Amino acid sequence: MKKTTPPAPILIARQKIEDYFPGLSPKTLANLAAQNKGPKFYKQNRIVYYTPDEIRKYLTGESKVST
């Protein structure tokens, strides 16, 4: 049985990113953010969030700068 990904919400917490983008590790995103690279992210109450569009742009090479 093939695993299907759920529809993407407006914001995705870093720790849940693999549920929507299989193969993309939360640790990789954390390392990129520490280097001021990677997709744009938002923080609220110490939780880091990404929009699905920002993740897609980063993965396709359209976005290269973080916040």
N, C-alpha and C positions, 0 to 999 in steps of 0.2 A: 504494500500500500504506500503510495507516494505522500510524503508530508507536505501539506500546503501551508504557506505563510499567511498569517492573519492580515486583514486590511490595515494599512499603516494609519496610525493616529496622527493628530496634529503635531505632537511632540513625543519623542521617544527617549526614555531615560537611558543613559549610557549602558547601564547594567542589563538592559533588555534589548540592546541593539541586534544581537545575534538572532533573536526571534523574528526580526523583520529583514535583516540582511545577513543570511547565513554565510559564515566564513569571515565575517568582520568582527574582530575581537574587541571587547570593551577595553582591554589592556592596551591594545594597539592605539585606540583613539586617545586614551589617557597619555600615552607616550608622545603622540603627535601634538597634543595640546600643550604638553610641557615644553615642547620645542617651538611653540608658536607656529605650528603647521597643522594641517588637517582641516576638516570641515568646521564651519562656524558653529559655535555652541552657545547655550544659554545656561545660566546657573540660577537656581532658586533653592534656598535652604540647604545649601551644600550639595544639591543633586544637580548633575550635569545633564542637559537635554539637548537633543538635536532634532531638526525638522527633517522629514524624509527627503524633501527637495535638496537640502544642503548636503545630505549624505550622497544622494545620487549625483549632484554636481561634482562633488569631490571625487567620487569613484570614476566619473567620466572625464576628469581633468579640467572641468570648467571652473572650479573654485580651488584655490591653493592657499588661501590665507585664512587663519583662524581669527578669533576675537582678540 
